Amino acid sequence: MDNQQRDEILWKIAKKRAAFKQSCVVYFFINAFLTGVWFFSMGPWGYFWPKWPMLGLAFGLAIQYFDAYESNKVFSAEDEYNKLKGKSTY
């Protein structure tokens, strides 16, 4: 791999990680909003319905985290090549 290809790969990874961080902020504000709607409409003793959208959004956020931070390690062609050569990076 030459430097230009590595830079393109690193740029894609950087964009995915920045998007994940942005999604975390959006996740926080959406959950705060839904919790506020729940609190002011039902009070603290009503059924806590915001847990369902929170769980769904958390699942999507977990998938995005895996794609941004872990997928390049799990699906690395270089690691597989090194394993085949007997030079495992683990």
N, C-alpha and C positions, 0 to 999 in steps of 0.2 A: 504494500500500500504506500502510495506516495503522500507527501505532506498535504497536498490539496484535498485528496480524498479523506484523510484523517480530519482535516479542518472542517469539511462538510459534515462528517459524522458528528464531530464535537459540537458543531453549530446546531444540528438537529437535536442532540441531547440537551443542550443548553436551552433551546426553545421549549422542549417538553417540560423541563424542570421549572422554567419560569411560568409556564401555563399552569402547572400543578400548584405552585405557590399562589397564583391568582385565584385558582379554584378554591383553595383553602380559605381565602378571605371571603369569597362569595358564599361558601358553605356556612361560615360563621354568621354572616349578616342574614342570610335566608333563615337559618335556624333561630336567630334572635328575633326576627320578624314573626315567624310562625309561633314561637313561644309567647311573644307579646300578644298576638291575636288570641291565642288560647287563654292566656291569663286574664285579659280584659273582657273576654266574652263569656268564659265559664268560671273564672276564678280558680284559685289553687286547689279546689276540691273536686273539680270536674275531671272527666276522663281526659288523660293526656294524649290526645290524638296526634300532636306533632311528632311523636316518636316514629311513626310510620314513614313520613317523608324524610326524617332525619336518617333512618336506617337505609332507605333507598339511596339517598345522596351520599351517605358514607360508603356504601358499596361501590358506587361509581367513582368516588374519590380514591378508594383503595385500588381499583383497577388502574386509575390514572397514575397513582404512585408507583405501582409495579411497572407500568410502561416507562415512566420517567427515570426511575432509579435502579430498578433491578433487571429489566429485560435485556439490557446490553451485557449484563454479566451472565445471565442464564443462557442466552442464545448467541453467545460470542463464537464466531467462527475461528478466531485466533486461539481461544482456549481449547476448542475441540482439536485444532491442528496440533497444538502443543501436547495434548494428551496422547494423540496418535503417535507423536514422535517420542513420547516417554518423558516429556518435560512439563509435567502438570504445574499449573500456576496456583494450585490450591495448597 
